[in-house]
Amino acid sequence: MNRKTAVIILNWNGRKLLEQFLPALIKNTPGEEADIIVADNGSTDDSLPFLEQSYPSVRIIRMDKNYGFAEGYNKALAQLNDEYVVLLNSDVEVTENWLTTAIDYLENHPEVTALQPKILSYGDRSSFEYAGACGGFLDIYGYPFCRGRIFNTIEKDSGQYDRETEVLWASGACLFIRREDYLEAGGLDAHFFAHQEEIDLCWRLRARGKKIICLPQSAVYHVGGATLKMEHPRKTFLNFRNNLLMLYKNLPDKYYSGVMQCRILTDSLAALQFLVSGYPANAFSVVKAHWDFAKQKKNYKAVRRENLEKSKVDLPAGIFKISLLWEYYIKRNRDYRSLQY
């Protein structure tokens, strides 16, 4: 059988995660349907000797240094010719039929360019997992949320989101995508390095008329936070800086100025909250993110122009014209179903 799918794990010094999660992946990924590939970001541990000895059937793509999540995947996909690719985090446990269910759906729905499965917590299997839950959205100010997760409030999975639905973004923890569409849209933004690059890519795809869904009939379990802890200042910097860049790259003129004025206020409040909570390094990371964004804007003028020229809609479906901060903190709406949009 002609293999149409490549399942790609990006690895950096992740021997323990590979040892823990590769067995389930190999067991539940029929070899005649997909190749399993580890793209190694210049690891210095014993990841590669371990793979060569224990899993010789797993293909290895070697890179000379750590290019980060975004450019690491870009470089890996440039070496493939598969019709479908799956970007899979190394800390994800897949389930039976996880791949077949999703690829069959893409085969039968050519209008869908990308999808994600239901993503549940590895540590609490009755709950959704932060990074993607059951499909992602944004509010008008750029704050991401999901069916099953708003900010740090994570819902239990009781089947409430088991209907497939269109979403704005699919999680990079387990992202099925047509390789041709990935490349045509420019792939992941290498400057992001890590965090929110998949949201940026999906925004581009959705604005250009592509369809992205969450398919809960396929499910995986994600550890989450295995590389940078939630409170790590580096993660704070990347999340805030990348989110601002994403807004600049994609948000139409009629929304941009007002949104950015609000973001200066809300991000200042976030920095103050970090400071009074005893996290001064995180507070400085928010300030640093705005400094870096101001420096980088000039490098993105042509990118912004291209994105807006290629957009078929002002705001893709999945961007809610609400303030998530207002809904969550003032109106106390803490789950997806309570949002008014």
ZADO-1210 file (C-alpha; in nm, 4 decimals, padded with zeros to 6 digits):
<atoms>
<atom x="00.0000" y="00.0000" z="00.0000" code="MET" pos="1"/>
<atom x="00.1175" y="00.3514" z="-00.0803" code="ASN" pos="2"/>
<atom x="00.1724" y="00.5309" z="00.2468" code="ARG" pos="3"/>
<atom x="00.0118" y="00.8734" z="00.2372" code="LYS" pos="4"/>
<atom x="00.0759" y="00.9816" z="00.5968" code="THR" pos="5"/>
<atom x="00.3837" y="01.0774" z="00.7970" code="ALA" pos="6"/>
<atom x="00.3562" y="01.0996" z="01.1751" code="VAL" pos="7"/>
<atom x="00.6322" y="01.3334" z="01.2894" code="ILE" pos="8"/>
<atom x="00.7573" y="01.3685" z="01.6447" code="ILE" pos="9"/>
<atom x="00.9876" y="01.6633" z="01.7057" code="LEU" pos="10"/>
<atom x="01.2457" y="01.5603" z="01.9631" code="ASN" pos="11"/>
<atom x="01.4970" y="01.7515" z="02.1685" code="TRP" pos="12"/>
<atom x="01.6677" y="01.5595" z="02.4485" code="ASN" pos="13"/>
<atom x="01.3477" y="01.3604" z="02.4973" code="GLY" pos="14"/>
<atom x="01.4753" y="01.0072" z="02.5477" code="ARG" pos="15"/>
<atom x="01.2449" y="00.9447" z="02.8442" code="LYS" pos="16"/>
<atom x="00.9355" y="01.0658" z="02.6591" code="LEU" pos="17"/>
<atom x="01.0192" y="00.8558" z="02.3540" code="LEU" pos="18"/>
<atom x="01.0678" y="00.5520" z="02.5743" code="GLU" pos="19"/>
<atom x="00.7341" y="00.6165" z="02.7442" code="GLN" pos="20"/>
<atom x="00.5101" y="00.7023" z="02.4484" code="PHE" pos="21"/>
<atom x="00.6540" y="00.5335" z="02.1393" code="LEU" pos="22"/>
<atom x="00.5199" y="00.1847" z="02.2270" code="PRO" pos="23"/>
<atom x="00.1547" y="00.2995" z="02.2156" code="ALA" pos="24"/>
<atom x="00.2198" y="00.4987" z="01.8999" code="LEU" pos="25"/>
<atom x="00.3708" y="00.2020" z="01.7188" code="ILE" pos="26"/>
<atom x="00.0996" y="-00.0324" z="01.8448" code="LYS" pos="27"/>
<atom x="-00.1836" y="00.1948" z="01.7304" code="ASN" pos="28"/>
<atom x="-00.0326" y="00.3201" z="01.4039" code="THR" pos="29"/>
<atom x="-00.0540" y="00.0559" z="01.1309" code="PRO" pos="30"/>
<atom x="00.2717" y="00.0462" z="00.9384" code="GLY" pos="31"/>
<atom x="00.0901" y="00.0133" z="00.6088" code="GLU" pos="32"/>
<atom x="-00.0950" y="00.3393" z="00.6742" code="GLU" pos="33"/>
<atom x="00.1776" y="00.5700" z="00.8034" code="ALA" pos="34"/>
<atom x="00.5482" y="00.6166" z="00.8608" code="ASP" pos="35"/>
<atom x="00.6626" y="00.7212" z="01.2063" code="ILE" pos="36"/>
<atom x="00.9394" y="00.9798" z="01.1930" code="ILE" pos="37"/>
<atom x="01.1405" y="01.1418" z="01.4702" code="VAL" pos="38"/>
<atom x="01.2802" y="01.4792" z="01.3671" code="ALA" pos="39"/>
<atom x="01.5644" y="01.5436" z="01.6072" code="ASP" pos="40"/>
<atom x="01.6460" y="01.9055" z="01.6950" code="ASN" pos="41"/>
<atom x="02.0151" y="01.8520" z="01.7699" code="GLY" pos="42"/>
<atom x="01.9696" y="01.6443" z="02.0859" code="SER" pos="43"/>
<atom x="02.2695" y="01.5960" z="02.3135" code="THR" pos="44"/>
<atom x="02.1206" y="01.3106" z="02.5184" code="ASP" pos="45"/>
<atom x="02.1029" y="00.9473" z="02.4077" code="ASP" pos="46"/>
<atom x="01.7740" y="00.9835" z="02.2162" code="SER" pos="47"/>
<atom x="01.9162" y="00.8772" z="01.8811" code="LEU" pos="48"/>
<atom x="02.1179" y="00.5746" z="01.9995" code="PRO" pos="49"/>
<atom x="01.8078" y="00.4618" z="02.1893" code="PHE" pos="50"/>
<atom x="01.5929" y="00.4880" z="01.8749" code="LEU" pos="51"/>
<atom x="01.8461" y="00.3141" z="01.6548" code="GLU" pos="52"/>
<atom x="01.8769" y="00.0240" z="01.8952" code="GLN" pos="53"/>
<atom x="01.5170" y="-00.0149" z="02.0142" code="SER" pos="54"/>
<atom x="01.3082" y="00.1112" z="01.7196" code="TYR" pos="55"/>
<atom x="01.5008" y="00.0629" z="01.3942" code="PRO" pos="56"/>
<atom x="01.1783" y="00.0971" z="01.1928" code="SER" pos="57"/>
<atom x="01.1378" y="00.4584" z="01.3074" code="VAL" pos="58"/>
<atom x="01.2877" y="00.6975" z="01.0557" code="ARG" pos="59"/>
<atom x="01.5158" y="00.9668" z="01.1959" code="ILE" pos="60"/>
<atom x="01.5613" y="01.3140" z="01.0493" code="ILE" pos="61"/>
<atom x="01.8719" y="01.4685" z="01.2022" code="ARG" pos="62"/>
<atom x="01.9112" y="01.8429" z="01.2405" code="MET" pos="63"/>
<atom x="02.2303" y="02.0174" z="01.3446" code="ASP" pos="64"/>
<atom x="02.0825" y="02.2277" z="01.6265" code="LYS" pos="65"/>
<atom x="01.7628" y="02.3089" z="01.8135" code="ASN" pos="66"/>
<atom x="01.5522" y="02.5043" z="01.5632" code="TYR" pos="67"/>
<atom x="01.2530" y="02.5178" z="01.7954" code="GLY" pos="68"/>
<atom x="00.9059" y="02.3812" z="01.7348" code="PHE" pos="69"/>
<atom x="00.8229" y="02.5943" z="01.4322" code="ALA" pos="70"/>
<atom x="01.1360" y="02.5761" z="01.2194" code="GLU" pos="71"/>
<atom x="01.2060" y="02.2202" z="01.3317" code="GLY" pos="72"/>
<atom x="00.8795" y="02.1067" z="01.1764" code="TYR" pos="73"/>
<atom x="00.9314" y="02.3250" z="00.8696" code="ASN" pos="74"/>
<atom x="01.2664" y="02.1616" z="00.8017" code="LYS" pos="75"/>
<atom x="01.1263" y="01.8135" z="00.8586" code="ALA" pos="76"/>
<atom x="00.8272" y="01.8620" z="00.6274" code="LEU" pos="77"/>
<atom x="01.0539" y="01.9979" z="00.3549" code="ALA" pos="78"/>
<atom x="01.2108" y="01.6505" z="00.3342" code="GLN" pos="79"/>
<atom x="00.8812" y="01.4646" z="00.2907" code="LEU" pos="80"/>
<atom x="00.6355" y="01.4100" z="00.0081" code="ASN" pos="81"/>
<atom x="00.3437" y="01.2560" z="00.1976" code="ASP" pos="82"/>
<atom x="-00.0079" y="01.3806" z="00.1287" code="GLU" pos="83"/>
<atom x="-00.0911" y="01.4061" z="00.4996" code="TYR" pos="84"/>
<atom x="00.1351" y="01.4869" z="00.7925" code="VAL" pos="85"/>
<atom x="00.0678" y="01.4641" z="01.1646" code="VAL" pos="86"/>
<atom x="00.2565" y="01.6961" z="01.3967" code="LEU" pos="87"/>
<atom x="00.2638" y="01.4947" z="01.7188" code="LEU" pos="88"/>
<atom x="00.4154" y="01.6015" z="02.0497" code="ASN" pos="89"/>
<atom x="00.6488" y="01.3528" z="02.2101" code="SER" pos="90"/>
<atom x="00.4371" y="01.3501" z="02.5286" code="ASP" pos="91"/>
<atom x="00.1161" y="01.2295" z="02.3628" code="VAL" pos="92"/>
<atom x="-00.0340" y="00.8846" z="02.4141" code="GLU" pos="93"/>
<atom x="-00.2420" y="00.7828" z="02.1134" code="VAL" pos="94"/>
<atom x="-00.5370" y="00.5457" z="02.1219" code="THR" pos="95"/>
<atom x="-00.6702" y="00.2700" z="01.9013" code="GLU" pos="96"/>
<atom x="-00.7828" y="00.3978" z="01.5586" code="ASN" pos="97"/>
<atom x="-00.6626" y="00.7503" z="01.6379" code="TRP" pos="98"/>
<atom x="-00.4946" y="00.7760" z="01.2975" code="LEU" pos="99"/>
<atom x="-00.7310" y="00.5769" z="01.0752" code="THR" pos="100"/>
<atom x="-01.0360" y="00.7698" z="01.1964" code="THR" pos="101"/>
<atom x="-00.8770" y="01.1066" z="01.1206" code="ALA" pos="102"/>
<atom x="-00.7207" y="01.0172" z="00.7860" code="ILE" pos="103"/>
<atom x="-01.0426" y="00.8528" z="00.6655" code="ASP" pos="104"/>
<atom x="-01.2225" y="01.1765" z="00.7489" code="TYR" pos="105"/>
<atom x="-00.9740" y="01.3855" z="00.5502" code="LEU" pos="106"/>
<atom x="-00.9994" y="01.1433" z="00.2589" code="GLU" pos="107"/>
<atom x="-01.3776" y="01.1798" z="00.2549" code="ASN" pos="108"/>
<atom x="-01.3834" y="01.5568" z="00.3160" code="HIS" pos="109"/>
<atom x="-01.1487" y="01.7237" z="00.0669" code="PRO" pos="110"/>
<atom x="-01.2716" y="02.0669" z="00.1814" code="GLU" pos="111"/>
<atom x="-01.1076" y="02.0114" z="00.5235" code="VAL" pos="112"/>
<atom x="-00.7422" y="02.1076" z="00.5300" code="THR" pos="113"/>
<atom x="-00.6577" y="02.0226" z="00.8919" code="ALA" pos="114"/>
<atom x="-00.8017" y="01.8679" z="01.2044" code="LEU" pos="115"/>
<atom x="-00.7233" y="01.7788" z="01.5610" code="GLN" pos="116"/>
<atom x="-00.8567" y="01.4942" z="01.7755" code="PRO" pos="117"/>
<atom x="-01.0111" y="01.5333" z="02.1169" code="LYS" pos="118"/>
<atom x="-00.7149" y="01.6007" z="02.3478" code="ILE" pos="119"/>
<atom x="-00.7550" y="01.4699" z="02.7006" code="LEU" pos="120"/>
<atom x="-00.5252" y="01.4984" z="02.9994" code="SER" pos="121"/>
<atom x="-00.2787" y="01.2163" z="03.0466" code="TYR" pos="122"/>
<atom x="-00.2766" y="01.2777" z="03.4213" code="GLY" pos="123"/>
<atom x="-00.6558" y="01.3080" z="03.4593" code="ASP" pos="124"/>
<atom x="-00.8179" y="01.1111" z="03.1808" code="ARG" pos="125"/>
<atom x="-01.1649" y="01.2377" z="03.2564" code="SER" pos="126"/>
<atom x="-01.0585" y="01.5974" z="03.1826" code="SER" pos="127"/>
<atom x="-00.9632" y="01.7880" z="02.8733" code="PHE" pos="128"/>
<atom x="-00.6030" y="01.8960" z="02.8326" code="GLU" pos="129"/>
<atom x="-00.5000" y="02.2608" z="02.8230" code="TYR" pos="130"/>
<atom x="-00.3265" y="02.2590" z="02.4846" code="ALA" pos="131"/>
<atom x="-00.6190" y="02.2237" z="02.2468" code="GLY" pos="132"/>
<atom x="-00.8897" y="02.0403" z="02.4433" code="ALA" pos="133"/>
<atom x="-01.1698" y="01.9936" z="02.1874" code="CYS" pos="134"/>
<atom x="-01.0767" y="02.2601" z="01.9338" code="GLY" pos="135"/>
<atom x="-00.9537" y="02.6180" z="01.9524" code="GLY" pos="136"/>
<atom x="-01.0879" y="02.9706" z="01.9047" code="PHE" pos="137"/>
<atom x="-00.9833" y="03.3322" z="01.9732" code="LEU" pos="138"/>
<atom x="-01.1583" y="03.6354" z="02.1106" code="ASP" pos="139"/>
<atom x="-01.1223" y="03.9624" z="01.9198" code="ILE" pos="140"/>
<atom x="-00.8259" y="04.0622" z="02.1397" code="TYR" pos="141"/>
<atom x="-00.6236" y="03.7524" z="02.0537" code="GLY" pos="142"/>
<atom x="-00.6846" y="03.5431" z="02.3668" code="TYR" pos="143"/>
<atom x="-00.7028" y="03.1718" z="02.2805" code="PRO" pos="144"/>
<atom x="-00.9625" y="02.9367" z="02.4304" code="PHE" pos="145"/>
<atom x="-01.1084" y="02.5979" z="02.3516" code="CYS" pos="146"/>
<atom x="-01.4144" y="02.3839" z="02.3788" code="ARG" pos="147"/>
<atom x="-01.3269" y="02.2430" z="02.7195" code="GLY" pos="148"/>
<atom x="-01.0784" y="02.5079" z="02.8376" code="ARG" pos="149"/>
<atom x="-01.0951" y="02.8800" z="02.9069" code="ILE" pos="150"/>
<atom x="-00.7757" y="03.0282" z="03.0496" code="PHE" pos="151"/>
<atom x="-00.6778" y="02.7845" z="03.3271" code="ASN" pos="152"/>
<atom x="-01.0287" y="02.6456" z="03.3846" code="THR" pos="153"/>
<atom x="-01.0385" y="02.2993" z="03.2349" code="ILE" pos="154"/>
<atom x="-01.3639" y="02.1069" z="03.2009" code="GLU" pos="155"/>
<atom x="-01.4347" y="01.7417" z="03.2626" code="LYS" pos="156"/>
<atom x="-01.5167" y="01.5473" z="02.9486" code="ASP" pos="157"/>
<atom x="-01.8727" y="01.4182" z="02.9711" code="SER" pos="158"/>
<atom x="-01.9231" y="01.3932" z="02.5967" code="GLY" pos="159"/>
<atom x="-02.0539" y="01.7512" z="02.5783" code="GLN" pos="160"/>
<atom x="-01.8284" y="01.8285" z="02.2810" code="TYR" pos="161"/>
<atom x="-01.8405" y="01.4966" z="02.1000" code="ASP" pos="162"/>
<atom x="-01.9866" y="01.6493" z="01.7858" code="ARG" pos="163"/>
<atom x="-01.7339" y="01.7374" z="01.5176" code="GLU" pos="164"/>
<atom x="-01.7200" y="02.1121" z="01.4649" code="THR" pos="165"/>
<atom x="-01.5362" y="02.3793" z="01.2710" code="GLU" pos="166"/>
<atom x="-01.2709" y="02.5579" z="01.4754" code="VAL" pos="167"/>
<atom x="-01.0324" y="02.8458" z="01.4189" code="LEU" pos="168"/>
<atom x="-00.7240" y="02.6520" z="01.5204" code="TRP" pos="169"/>
<atom x="-00.6140" y="02.2959" z="01.5786" code="ALA" pos="170"/>
<atom x="-00.3599" y="02.2165" z="01.8475" code="SER" pos="171"/>
<atom x="00.0027" y="02.1599" z="01.7540" code="GLY" pos="172"/>
<atom x="00.0093" y="01.8810" z="02.0123" code="ALA" pos="173"/>
<atom x="-00.1615" y="01.6601" z="01.7541" code="CYS" pos="174"/>
<atom x="-00.2240" y="01.8352" z="01.4234" code="LEU" pos="175"/>
<atom x="-00.3341" y="01.6496" z="01.1105" code="PHE" pos="176"/>
<atom x="-00.2812" y="01.8627" z="00.8011" code="ILE" pos="177"/>
<atom x="-00.2510" y="01.8314" z="00.4263" code="ARG" pos="178"/>
<atom x="00.1168" y="01.8876" z="00.3539" code="ARG" pos="179"/>
<atom x="00.0488" y="02.0871" z="00.0361" code="GLU" pos="180"/>
<atom x="-00.1738" y="02.3333" z="00.2247" code="ASP" pos="181"/>
<atom x="00.0835" y="02.3639" z="00.5031" code="TYR" pos="182"/>
<atom x="00.3552" y="02.4596" z="00.2563" code="LEU" pos="183"/>
<atom x="00.1327" y="02.6871" z="00.0476" code="GLU" pos="184"/>
<atom x="00.0433" y="02.8908" z="00.3575" code="ALA" pos="185"/>
<atom x="00.4118" y="02.9293" z="00.4462" code="GLY" pos="186"/>
<atom x="00.4288" y="02.6743" z="00.7253" code="GLY" pos="187"/>
<atom x="00.4904" y="02.7687" z="01.0861" code="LEU" pos="188"/>
<atom x="00.6525" y="03.1037" z="01.1591" code="ASP" pos="189"/>
<atom x="01.0128" y="03.0167" z="01.2458" code="ALA" pos="190"/>
<atom x="01.0621" y="03.3406" z="01.4404" code="HIS" pos="191"/>
<atom x="00.7967" y="03.2297" z="01.6898" code="PHE" pos="192"/>
<atom x="01.0311" y="02.9444" z="01.7925" code="PHE" pos="193"/>
<atom x="00.7568" y="02.7896" z="02.0081" code="ALA" pos="194"/>
<atom x="00.4046" y="02.8699" z="02.1346" code="HIS" pos="195"/>
<atom x="00.1041" y="02.9886" z="01.9314" code="GLN" pos="196"/>
<atom x="00.2679" y="02.9200" z="01.5951" code="GLU" pos="197"/>
<atom x="-00.0047" y="02.6704" z="01.5104" code="GLU" pos="198"/>
<atom x="-00.2741" y="02.9305" z="01.5871" code="ILE" pos="199"/>
<atom x="-00.1021" y="03.1738" z="01.3525" code="ASP" pos="200"/>
<atom x="-00.0835" y="02.9104" z="01.0761" code="LEU" pos="201"/>
<atom x="-00.4458" y="02.8096" z="01.1217" code="CYS" pos="202"/>
<atom x="-00.5593" y="03.1739" z="01.1140" code="TRP" pos="203"/>
<atom x="-00.3887" y="03.2117" z="00.7759" code="ARG" pos="204"/>
<atom x="-00.5526" y="02.8954" z="00.6449" code="LEU" pos="205"/>
<atom x="-00.8988" y="02.9906" z="00.7717" code="ARG" pos="206"/>
<atom x="-00.8707" y="03.3466" z="00.6350" code="ALA" pos="207"/>
<atom x="-00.7877" y="03.2001" z="00.2930" code="ARG" pos="208"/>
<atom x="-01.1030" y="02.9902" z="00.2914" code="GLY" pos="209"/>
<atom x="-00.9705" y="02.6598" z="00.4282" code="LYS" pos="210"/>
<atom x="-01.1700" y="02.4521" z="00.6743" code="LYS" pos="211"/>
<atom x="-01.0329" y="02.3196" z="01.0059" code="ILE" pos="212"/>
<atom x="-01.2234" y="02.0926" z="01.2417" code="ILE" pos="213"/>
<atom x="-01.2022" y="01.9081" z="01.5689" code="CYS" pos="214"/>
<atom x="-01.2886" y="01.5407" z="01.5272" code="LEU" pos="215"/>
<atom x="-01.3639" y="01.3998" z="01.8741" code="PRO" pos="216"/>
<atom x="-01.4072" y="01.0453" z="01.7392" code="GLN" pos="217"/>
<atom x="-01.0271" y="01.0383" z="01.7374" code="SER" pos="218"/>
<atom x="-00.8758" y="01.0895" z="02.0829" code="ALA" pos="219"/>
<atom x="-00.5312" y="01.1214" z="02.2399" code="VAL" pos="220"/>
<atom x="-00.3915" y="01.1884" z="02.5886" code="TYR" pos="221"/>
<atom x="-00.1420" y="01.4710" z="02.6346" code="HIS" pos="222"/>
<atom x="00.0906" y="01.5296" z="02.9287" code="VAL" pos="223"/>
<atom x="00.1434" y="01.8990" z="02.8485" code="GLY" pos="224"/>
<atom x="00.4054" y="02.1367" z="02.9872" code="GLY" pos="225"/>
<atom x="00.6772" y="01.8757" z="02.9467" code="ALA" pos="226"/>
<atom x="00.9269" y="02.1210" z="02.7939" code="THR" pos="227"/>
<atom x="00.8661" y="02.4548" z="02.9700" code="LEU" pos="228"/>
<atom x="00.6663" y="02.4762" z="03.2902" code="LYS" pos="229"/>
<atom x="00.3601" y="02.6996" z="03.2975" code="MET" pos="230"/>
<atom x="00.5288" y="02.9609" z="03.5183" code="GLU" pos="231"/>
<atom x="00.8584" y="02.9696" z="03.3232" code="HIS" pos="232"/>
<atom x="00.9461" y="03.3298" z="03.2243" code="PRO" pos="233"/>
<atom x="01.0635" y="03.2152" z="02.8809" code="ARG" pos="234"/>
<atom x="00.7199" y="03.0693" z="02.8124" code="LYS" pos="235"/>
<atom x="00.5542" y="03.3905" z="02.9312" code="THR" pos="236"/>
<atom x="00.7699" y="03.5922" z="02.6926" code="PHE" pos="237"/>
<atom x="00.7006" y="03.3680" z="02.3927" code="LEU" pos="238"/>
<atom x="00.3263" y="03.3534" z="02.4543" code="ASN" pos="239"/>
<atom x="00.2845" y="03.7313" z="02.4848" code="PHE" pos="240"/>
<atom x="00.5320" y="03.8265" z="02.2080" code="ARG" pos="241"/>
<atom x="00.4026" y="03.5679" z="01.9608" code="ASN" pos="242"/>
<atom x="00.0420" y="03.6600" z="02.0275" code="ASN" pos="243"/>
<atom x="00.1137" y="04.0257" z="01.9481" code="LEU" pos="244"/>
<atom x="00.2972" y="03.9292" z="01.6296" code="LEU" pos="245"/>
<atom x="00.0076" y="03.7053" z="01.5276" code="MET" pos="246"/>
<atom x="-00.2377" y="03.9930" z="01.5683" code="LEU" pos="247"/>
<atom x="-00.0176" y="04.2240" z="01.3634" code="TYR" pos="248"/>
<atom x="00.0238" y="03.9636" z="01.0882" code="LYS" pos="249"/>
<atom x="-00.3427" y="03.8786" z="01.0512" code="ASN" pos="250"/>
<atom x="-00.5842" y="04.1317" z="01.2008" code="LEU" pos="251"/>
<atom x="-00.7473" y="04.3734" z="00.9501" code="PRO" pos="252"/>
<atom x="-00.6880" y="04.7469" z="00.9832" code="ASP" pos="253"/>
<atom x="-01.0386" y="04.8268" z="01.1041" code="LYS" pos="254"/>
<atom x="-00.9817" y="04.6173" z="01.4180" code="TYR" pos="255"/>
<atom x="-00.6081" y="04.6461" z="01.4720" code="TYR" pos="256"/>
<atom x="-00.5616" y="04.9872" z="01.6396" code="SER" pos="257"/>
<atom x="-00.8427" y="04.9417" z="01.8897" code="GLY" pos="258"/>
<atom x="-00.7329" y="04.5886" z="01.9764" code="VAL" pos="259"/>
<atom x="-00.3732" y="04.6934" z="02.0350" code="MET" pos="260"/>
<atom x="-00.4756" y="04.9825" z="02.2598" code="GLN" pos="261"/>
<atom x="-00.6722" y="04.7388" z="02.4736" code="CYS" pos="262"/>
<atom x="-00.3838" y="04.4913" z="02.4752" code="ARG" pos="263"/>
<atom x="-00.1417" y="04.7501" z="02.6111" code="ILE" pos="264"/>
<atom x="-00.3793" y="04.7993" z="02.9042" code="LEU" pos="265"/>
<atom x="-00.4571" y="04.4311" z="02.9688" code="THR" pos="266"/>
<atom x="-00.0952" y="04.3206" z="02.9288" code="ASP" pos="267"/>
<atom x="00.0135" y="04.5909" z="03.1726" code="SER" pos="268"/>
<atom x="-00.2375" y="04.4523" z="03.4216" code="LEU" pos="269"/>
<atom x="-00.1021" y="04.1006" z="03.3584" code="ALA" pos="270"/>
<atom x="00.2516" y="04.2190" z="03.4320" code="ALA" pos="271"/>
<atom x="00.1305" y="04.3847" z="03.7523" code="LEU" pos="272"/>
<atom x="-00.0469" y="04.0642" z="03.8537" code="GLN" pos="273"/>
<atom x="00.2733" y="03.8633" z="03.8031" code="PHE" pos="274"/>
<atom x="00.4631" y="04.1181" z="04.0108" code="LEU" pos="275"/>
<atom x="00.2279" y="04.1229" z="04.3109" code="VAL" pos="276"/>
<atom x="00.2018" y="03.7421" z="04.2971" code="SER" pos="277"/>
<atom x="00.5757" y="03.7071" z="04.3456" code="GLY" pos="278"/>
<atom x="00.6832" y="03.6406" z="03.9869" code="TYR" pos="279"/>
<atom x="00.8949" y="03.9442" z="03.8920" code="PRO" pos="280"/>
<atom x="01.0746" y="03.7572" z="03.6126" code="ALA" pos="281"/>
<atom x="00.7400" y="03.6828" z="03.4469" code="ASN" pos="282"/>
<atom x="00.6353" y="04.0468" z="03.4864" code="ALA" pos="283"/>
<atom x="00.9537" y="04.1537" z="03.3099" code="PHE" pos="284"/>
<atom x="00.8863" y="03.8928" z="03.0387" code="SER" pos="285"/>
<atom x="00.5584" y="04.0679" z="02.9517" code="VAL" pos="286"/>
<atom x="00.7386" y="04.4023" z="02.9202" code="VAL" pos="287"/>
<atom x="01.0175" y="04.2387" z="02.7205" code="LYS" pos="288"/>
<atom x="00.7578" y="04.0820" z="02.4898" code="ALA" pos="289"/>
<atom x="00.6207" y="04.4265" z="02.4008" code="HIS" pos="290"/>
<atom x="00.9697" y="04.5638" z="02.3448" code="TRP" pos="291"/>
<atom x="01.0572" y="04.2796" z="02.1114" code="ASP" pos="292"/>
<atom x="00.7254" y="04.3074" z="01.9302" code="PHE" pos="293"/>
<atom x="00.7898" y="04.6777" z="01.8653" code="ALA" pos="294"/>
<atom x="01.1321" y="04.5892" z="01.7217" code="LYS" pos="295"/>
<atom x="00.9999" y="04.3059" z="01.5038" code="GLN" pos="296"/>
<atom x="00.6999" y="04.4865" z="01.3517" code="LYS" pos="297"/>
<atom x="00.9021" y="04.6395" z="01.0686" code="LYS" pos="298"/>
<atom x="01.0146" y="04.2929" z="00.9606" code="ASN" pos="299"/>
<atom x="00.6530" y="04.1817" z="00.9255" code="TYR" pos="300"/>
<atom x="00.5097" y="04.4625" z="00.7129" code="LYS" pos="301"/>
<atom x="00.5312" y="04.2620" z="00.3902" code="ALA" pos="302"/>
<atom x="00.3971" y="03.9520" z="00.5635" code="VAL" pos="303"/>
<atom x="00.0979" y="04.1442" z="00.6974" code="ARG" pos="304"/>
<atom x="00.0283" y="04.2907" z="00.3531" code="ARG" pos="305"/>
<atom x="00.0433" y="03.9462" z="00.1907" code="GLU" pos="306"/>
<atom x="-00.1818" y="03.7863" z="00.4530" code="ASN" pos="307"/>
<atom x="-00.4463" y="04.0574" z="00.4225" code="LEU" pos="308"/>
<atom x="-00.4355" y="04.0482" z="00.0421" code="GLU" pos="309"/>
<atom x="-00.4894" y="03.6725" z="00.0396" code="LYS" pos="310"/>
<atom x="-00.7677" y="03.6809" z="00.2995" code="SER" pos="311"/>
<atom x="-01.1186" y="03.6141" z="00.1749" code="LYS" pos="312"/>
<atom x="-01.2861" y="03.7353" z="00.4952" code="VAL" pos="313"/>
<atom x="-01.2164" y="04.0080" z="00.7522" code="ASP" pos="314"/>
<atom x="-01.2427" y="03.7707" z="01.0465" code="LEU" pos="315"/>
<atom x="-01.2514" y="03.3943" z="00.9975" code="PRO" pos="316"/>
<atom x="-01.5234" y="03.1977" z="01.1735" code="ALA" pos="317"/>
<atom x="-01.3896" y="03.1066" z="01.5151" code="GLY" pos="318"/>
<atom x="-01.2819" y="03.4578" z="01.6173" code="ILE" pos="319"/>
<atom x="-01.5486" y="03.5744" z="01.8606" code="PHE" pos="320"/>
<atom x="-01.6245" y="03.9469" z="01.8835" code="LYS" pos="321"/>
<atom x="-01.6160" y="03.9340" z="02.2615" code="ILE" pos="322"/>
<atom x="-01.3679" y="04.0067" z="02.5384" code="SER" pos="323"/>
<atom x="-01.2722" y="03.6761" z="02.6961" code="LEU" pos="324"/>
<atom x="-01.1332" y="03.8618" z="02.9974" code="LEU" pos="325"/>
<atom x="-01.4708" y="04.0297" z="03.0533" code="TRP" pos="326"/>
<atom x="-01.6626" y="03.7045" z="03.0060" code="GLU" pos="327"/>
<atom x="-01.4352" y="03.5109" z="03.2400" code="TYR" pos="328"/>
<atom x="-01.3517" y="03.7541" z="03.5186" code="TYR" pos="329"/>
<atom x="-01.6543" y="03.9856" z="03.5251" code="ILE" pos="330"/>
<atom x="-01.9432" y="03.7722" z="03.3995" code="LYS" pos="331"/>
<atom x="-01.7897" y="03.4547" z="03.5506" code="ARG" pos="332"/>
<atom x="-01.8504" y="03.2478" z="03.2377" code="ASN" pos="333"/>
<atom x="-01.5979" y="02.9705" z="03.2879" code="ARG" pos="334"/>
<atom x="-01.6884" y="02.7145" z="03.0216" code="ASP" pos="335"/>
<atom x="-01.7271" y="02.7290" z="02.6460" code="TYR" pos="336"/>
<atom x="-02.1023" y="02.6705" z="02.6433" code="ARG" pos="337"/>
<atom x="-02.1632" y="02.9762" z="02.8603" code="SER" pos="338"/>
<atom x="-02.0060" y="03.2215" z="02.6174" code="LEU" pos="339"/>
<atom x="-02.2428" y="03.4497" z="02.4258" code="GLN" pos="340"/>
<atom x="-02.1335" y="03.5184" z="02.0688" code="TYR" pos="341"/>
</atoms>
